[in-house]
Amino acid sequence: MALSATVKNIAGAAIFASAFTLNSLPAYAEATNSDEEWEFMLAPLFLWGINIGGDATLDGNTADLNLDFQDNVLKNMDAFFTLHFEAKKGDLVLFAEYQHVNLDPSMSTSVGPIPVNADIDFKVEMAEFGAGYTLSDVDNVRWEVLGGLRWNSHDIDVTITSIGPFPGKVIGGDEWFQAFVGGRVFAPIANNWTFIGRSDIAYGGSDNAAFHLNLMADYRFNEWGSVFGGYRYMMFDYSDNSYAYNAAQHGPMLGIGFYW
């Protein structure tokens, strides 16, 4: 096996052990006050258990991505932080979100008879800022249009060590912006239960696009809190310089929201 092939495998399997990238929780809140008052919602530390299918390119090496949350991400997680906030007044809603995930997996392989070890430091960040406006609210079913800006950042540092002539370091990643537009719907499904659906498309150039779909159920257990769960799908098509990420991220979501 050539060293370039080793780096290729490391870049694919380790970088995108990033399968825990926690992207864009749909902003939501239920109206509890009058239209003249601001309502606020905070969802800290929500979880998206991502699986990834696709491919990625680091420093000219492209690798297939077929990663499972439990096997490839959870055991290699070093730190994560997520925060989603929104403010709603009447038909207008403003929302913001930040997500940070740091993974430090390691892997072992060989180049011929020589063992090769790789230590990886991979950081994923995302920030989203947007606004929504209610188009229709009939029979407790609310339809909103959404728009905003999303920032993504991937940063990876792969340190390769061996007893042979192959020590070295591969550093890569990129950051990019996307404008997004879409919609969401809130519909009651049972006592204290609400269906929440969101879909949007994002675009930042010919090699920078994404599609997002999220289907969730929210249980409002009292005036100040709710729990939510569901499933999210995001498709990324990004390429620039020596870094590319063309993959679908999908998996279950779970979290809690606080209202005031």
Salt bridges, closest charged atoms under 4 A:
GLU97 OE1 - HIS84 ND1 2.75
GLU125 OE2 - HIS100 ND1 3.88
GLU128 OE2 - ARG150 NH2 2.87
GLU128 OE2 - ARG198 NH2 3.45
GLU144 OE2 - ARG142 NE 2.83
GLU144 OE1 - ARG184 NE 2.21
ASP157 OD2 - LYS169 NZ 3.85
ASP200 OD1 - ARG150 NH2 3.43
ASP200 OD2 - ARG198 NE 2.93
ASP200 OD2 - HIS212 ND1 2.92
